[in-house]
Each structure stands twice: as C-alpha cells, then as structure tokens.
Amino acid sequence: MRHISVSDLKRMQDEGEDFVLLDVREPNEVAYASVGPALHIPMQLIPQRLNELDPAQSVVVFCHTGARSLEVCHFLGQYDFSDVMNLTGGIDAWSREIDPSVPTY
C-alpha cells in the first residue's frame, strides 16, 4: 500500500492509466460531492462486495479526508491486492487543490 496525492491522481486520470477509483464514503457524501468515474462501495460493505474488485488491478481508494480509505487499503492488503493506493487528503484535498467546483464539507 502506498499514499498518493491528488495531483498524482489527476495525472493518472489525464494519462489514461488503468486503475479503479474506489469511493468508500457513505451514500449521502457521494450525493453531495463526487469525483469520477468511481466505483462506490461504502467502507462497511467492502467485505461483502470484495468480489467486485480485482486483486490484480490497481486501486486508488478515497474517502473524505483519507482515514477511512487508509483502513480499506490495509484491509485489501490482507486479500492479496498488490497495488493499492490511499488518496492523501481524500475528496477534501481534491476540492481544495484540483477542482474547486467539487463542494467541500
């Protein structure tokens, strides 16, 4: 597991890198502010929906500020996900540094 910045994520998107952007926030948070395209699986549902993720694929995990996504990254690491990245600062950093049109909360 490694940490990446929002500028790294933006570069990955711009360069068309192959990865899954995994949003582990609650549905009300996603309805309020989102970055996409992203696969939305709330943190508490990750164990039940693990089969929706491919351990061989790169996964960037994000939440509001990075704490929940860090927990999910550690969880995925226990299931042989080899390339898992935690988005430092989460969607809050994305809003402040990359796209101010995404509301902060």
C-alpha positions, 0 to 999 in steps of 0.5 A: 500500500502506498499514499498518493496525492491528488495531483498524482491522481489527476495525472493518472486520470489525464494519462489514461492509466488503468486503475479503479477509483474506489469511493468508500464514503457513505451514500449521502457524501457521494450525493453531495460531492463526487469525483469520477468515474468511481466505483462506490462501495461504502467502507462497511460493505467492502467485505461483502462486495470484495468480489467486485474488485480485482486483486490484480488491478490497481486501486486508488481508494478515497474517502473524505479526508483519507482515514477511512480509505487508509483502513480499506487499503490495509484491509485489501492488503490482507486479500492479496491486492498488490497495488493499492493506493490511499488518496492523501487528503481524500475528496477534501484535498481534491476540492481544495487543490484540483477542482474547486467546483467539487463542494467541500464539507 
